[in-house]
Amino acid sequence: MVIVVRCTNLPLNTPVTVTVKPANGAAISAVGYNTSGTLASSTATVSLNMPRGGGLIYATAATGN
């Protein structure tokens, strides 16, 4: 599955990690980069295999400030 993360005020080419924590089982993560857009508004595309069932999906990013 492809997940598109909208970023605001994040420098381009910053690694964005998407983590899926299913209701049952171990969490999985994948990394993509926000390579499309500008500092004010960009997108990162992350591909990962979604586990079955419900759960949480969240994205994190950190810059070297």
C-alpha positions, 0 to 999 in steps of 0.5 A: 500500500502507498501512503502519502504524508502531507508535510508542513514546514519540513525541509525537503528530503527529510526522512518520514517514518510511517509506523503501523501498529495493528490491533494484534501483532508487531508494529511495522515501519517504512521510511520515505522522503518528502521530495515533492513540493516546497518547505511550506507544503510537501508530500512524502510517499511511503510504501509498506505492506499493511497488516490485516485488521484494525490498528493505528497508523502514524508518521514521524519526522525529525530534522537536525536542528 
